[in-house]
Amino acid sequence: MATYKTRAQFVADDLRQRILGGEFQGGTQLRQDALAKDYEVSRIPVREALLTLESEGLVEFHAHRGAFTTELSVSKIRELFELRVLLETHILRRAIDNLTEADLDKAESILIKYDEALNSGGEIGNWSEYNFAFHEALYAPAKLPETMALISQLNTKSDRYIRMQLLYTQEIEKAEKEHHGLLDFARQGDADQACALLETHIQEACEGIVAVLENRAKAMMQQA
């Protein structure tokens, strides 16, 4: 089992660089048998590697079709994150006055688990879930179910980008600091400061992801 894990990690690391380096366009099918031959391994470590890259947002599995590189569109990312700013600052402003100690304690307990996962480098597949759970704990007291449903949909669509931002921009510590700042402003009942920080938090996450993709595009142009 240890041998497979080592091989899987090697394949994942190399394939990650090939994807981010622009060798594979978005939507390219990654055939397990071809990759196994390419890396001179069996299909088992290849599948493990692809599952790792799926958790990082670089690969998607389509039913009955296999693994494909993720389509990463800068314009789509900007639109998703602009909508998040509009809706999430609105709902947070409405929620602040309704937050109870129980709500704040719940948000803090989620944040502690999120910090542990980020700092350990584990549970990558759960990072975006922790992220949304924390924000949701702060937003729920607004009692705006339709807005919350839209925010949930936007976060699902942003899921892979959030993981990419944390993994590839080396800004985990910054994200943690901003989350704790957001919780502090919420405890103080300071809606203006909380919403200003939230807007910056979402916008800068977006720009971090765009920078990763632009570097990828430059690499592709250099190879052309």
C-alpha positions as CSV (number, residue, x, y, z in Angstrom):
1,M,0.0,0.0,0.0
2,A,2.9,2.4,0.9
3,T,4.4,1.8,-2.6
4,Y,1.2,2.7,-4.3
5,K,0.9,5.8,-2.2
6,T,4.4,6.9,-3.1
7,R,3.7,6.3,-6.8
8,A,0.4,8.0,-6.6
9,Q,2.0,11.1,-5.0
10,F,4.7,11.2,-7.7
11,V,2.0,11.0,-10.5
12,A,-0.1,13.6,-8.8
13,D,2.8,16.0,-8.3
14,D,4.0,15.7,-11.9
15,L,0.5,15.8,-13.4
16,R,-0.4,18.9,-11.3
17,Q,2.6,20.7,-12.8
18,R,1.7,19.6,-16.3
19,I,-1.9,20.9,-15.9
20,L,-0.9,24.2,-14.3
21,G,1.9,24.6,-16.8
22,G,-0.6,24.5,-19.6
23,E,0.2,21.2,-21.2
24,F,-3.4,20.1,-20.9
25,Q,-6.2,22.5,-22.0
26,G,-9.3,22.8,-20.0
27,G,-11.7,20.0,-20.7
28,T,-9.0,17.5,-21.8
29,Q,-9.8,13.9,-21.0
30,L,-7.2,12.2,-18.9
31,R,-7.2,8.6,-19.8
32,Q,-6.1,6.3,-17.0
33,D,-4.6,3.7,-19.2
34,A,-2.6,6.2,-21.2
35,L,-1.3,7.9,-18.0
36,A,-0.4,4.5,-16.5
37,K,1.7,3.8,-19.6
38,D,3.2,7.3,-19.6
39,Y,4.3,6.9,-15.9
40,E,5.1,3.2,-16.1
41,V,2.7,2.4,-13.2
42,S,-0.5,0.5,-12.9
43,R,-3.9,2.2,-13.1
44,I,-4.3,2.2,-9.3
45,P,-1.8,5.0,-8.4
46,V,-3.0,6.9,-11.5
47,R,-6.6,6.8,-10.2
48,E,-5.4,7.9,-6.7
49,A,-3.5,10.7,-8.2
50,L,-6.5,11.9,-10.2
51,L,-8.7,11.8,-7.1
52,T,-6.1,14.0,-5.3
53,L,-6.2,16.5,-8.2
54,E,-10.0,16.4,-8.1
55,S,-9.9,17.4,-4.5
56,E,-7.7,20.3,-5.5
57,G,-10.1,21.5,-8.2
58,L,-7.9,20.7,-11.2
59,V,-9.7,17.5,-12.4
60,E,-13.4,16.6,-12.7
61,F,-14.9,13.2,-13.0
62,H,-17.8,12.8,-15.4
63,A,-20.2,9.9,-15.0
64,H,-19.3,7.0,-17.5
65,R,-16.7,9.2,-19.2
66,G,-13.8,9.4,-16.8
67,A,-11.5,12.3,-15.7
68,F,-11.2,15.6,-17.4
69,T,-9.1,18.7,-16.7
70,T,-11.3,21.5,-15.2
71,E,-12.4,24.3,-17.4
72,L,-11.0,27.4,-15.7
73,S,-12.5,30.7,-17.0
74,V,-11.3,34.0,-15.7
75,S,-14.5,35.8,-16.7
76,K,-16.6,33.1,-15.0
77,I,-14.5,33.4,-11.8
78,R,-14.8,37.2,-11.7
79,E,-18.6,37.0,-12.2
80,L,-19.0,34.3,-9.5
81,F,-17.0,36.3,-7.0
82,E,-18.6,39.7,-7.9
83,L,-22.0,38.1,-7.2
84,R,-20.7,36.7,-3.9
85,V,-19.6,40.2,-2.8
86,L,-23.0,41.6,-3.6
87,L,-25.1,38.9,-1.8
88,E,-22.8,38.1,1.1
89,T,-22.2,41.7,2.2
90,H,-25.9,42.2,2.0
91,I,-26.8,39.2,4.1
92,L,-24.0,39.8,6.6
93,R,-25.2,43.4,7.2
94,R,-28.7,42.0,7.9
95,A,-27.4,39.2,10.1
96,I,-25.1,41.2,12.4
97,D,-27.8,42.6,14.8
98,N,-29.4,39.2,15.1
99,L,-26.3,37.2,16.0
100,T,-26.5,35.6,19.4
101,E,-23.6,34.2,21.5
102,A,-24.6,30.7,20.4
103,D,-24.4,31.8,16.8
104,L,-20.9,33.3,17.3
105,D,-19.7,30.3,19.3
106,K,-20.9,28.0,16.5
107,A,-19.0,30.0,13.9
108,E,-15.9,30.0,16.1
109,S,-16.0,26.2,16.6
110,I,-16.2,25.7,12.8
111,L,-13.3,28.2,12.4
112,I,-11.2,26.2,14.8
113,K,-11.7,23.0,12.8
114,Y,-11.1,24.9,9.6
115,D,-7.8,26.3,10.9
116,E,-6.7,22.8,12.0
117,A,-7.4,21.4,8.5
118,L,-5.6,24.2,6.8
119,N,-2.6,24.1,9.0
120,S,-2.2,20.4,8.8
121,G,-2.5,20.4,5.0
122,G,-5.1,17.6,5.3
123,E,-8.8,17.3,4.4
124,I,-8.3,19.3,1.2
125,G,-11.6,18.1,-0.1
126,N,-13.3,19.6,3.0
127,W,-11.7,23.0,2.9
128,S,-14.4,24.7,0.9
129,E,-17.1,23.0,3.0
130,Y,-15.5,24.4,6.2
131,N,-15.2,27.8,4.5
132,F,-18.9,27.8,3.6
133,A,-20.0,26.5,7.0
134,F,-18.2,29.3,8.7
135,H,-19.8,32.0,6.5
136,E,-23.2,30.3,6.7
137,A,-23.1,30.4,10.6
138,L,-22.6,34.2,10.4
139,Y,-25.3,34.7,7.7
140,A,-28.1,32.4,8.9
141,P,-29.4,34.8,11.5
142,A,-30.4,37.2,8.7
143,K,-33.3,34.8,8.1
144,L,-33.2,35.4,4.3
145,P,-33.6,31.8,3.0
146,E,-33.8,32.7,-0.7
147,T,-30.6,34.8,-0.5
148,M,-28.9,32.0,1.4
149,A,-29.9,29.5,-1.3
150,L,-28.3,31.7,-4.0
151,I,-25.2,32.1,-1.9
152,S,-25.0,28.3,-1.4
153,Q,-25.2,27.8,-5.2
154,L,-22.5,30.4,-5.8
155,N,-20.2,28.7,-3.2
156,T,-20.8,25.3,-4.8
157,K,-19.7,26.8,-8.2
158,S,-16.8,28.5,-6.5
159,D,-15.7,25.4,-4.6
160,R,-12.7,24.3,-6.8
161,Y,-11.5,27.9,-7.1
162,I,-11.5,28.4,-3.4
163,R,-9.4,25.3,-2.9
164,M,-7.1,26.4,-5.7
165,Q,-6.7,29.8,-4.2
166,L,-5.7,28.3,-0.8
167,L,-3.4,25.7,-2.3
168,Y,-1.5,27.7,-5.0
169,T,-1.4,31.3,-3.7
170,Q,0.3,30.4,-0.4
171,E,-2.2,32.7,1.4
172,I,-3.6,30.3,4.0
173,E,-2.4,32.4,6.9
174,K,-3.9,35.5,5.3
175,A,-7.3,33.8,4.9
176,E,-7.2,32.5,8.5
177,K,-6.5,36.0,9.8
178,E,-9.3,37.5,7.7
179,H,-11.8,34.9,9.0
180,H,-10.8,35.7,12.6
181,G,-11.1,39.4,11.9
182,L,-14.6,38.9,10.4
183,L,-15.6,37.0,13.6
184,D,-14.2,39.7,15.8
185,F,-16.2,42.4,14.0
186,A,-19.3,40.3,14.1
187,R,-18.9,39.9,17.9
188,Q,-18.5,43.7,18.2
189,G,-21.6,44.2,16.1
190,D,-19.7,46.4,13.7
191,A,-21.5,45.8,10.4
192,D,-19.5,48.4,8.4
193,Q,-16.1,47.0,9.3
194,A,-17.3,43.4,8.9
195,C,-18.8,44.0,5.4
196,A,-15.7,46.0,4.3
197,L,-13.4,43.1,5.4
198,L,-15.7,40.5,3.8
199,E,-15.7,42.4,0.5
200,T,-11.9,42.6,0.5
201,H,-11.6,39.0,1.5
202,I,-13.7,37.8,-1.4
203,Q,-12.2,40.2,-4.0
204,E,-8.6,39.3,-3.1
205,A,-9.3,35.6,-3.2
206,C,-10.6,36.1,-6.7
207,E,-7.5,38.0,-7.8
208,G,-5.3,35.3,-6.3
209,I,-7.0,32.7,-8.5
210,V,-6.9,34.9,-11.6
211,A,-3.1,35.3,-11.1
212,V,-2.7,31.5,-11.0
213,L,-4.6,31.2,-14.2
214,E,-2.8,34.0,-15.9
215,N,0.6,32.4,-15.1
216,R,-0.8,29.2,-16.5
217,A,-1.8,31.1,-19.7
218,K,1.7,32.6,-20.0
219,A,3.2,29.2,-19.7
220,M,1.0,27.9,-22.5
221,M,2.0,30.8,-24.8
222,Q,5.7,30.1,-24.2
223,Q,5.2,26.5,-25.1
224,A,3.3,27.4,-28.3
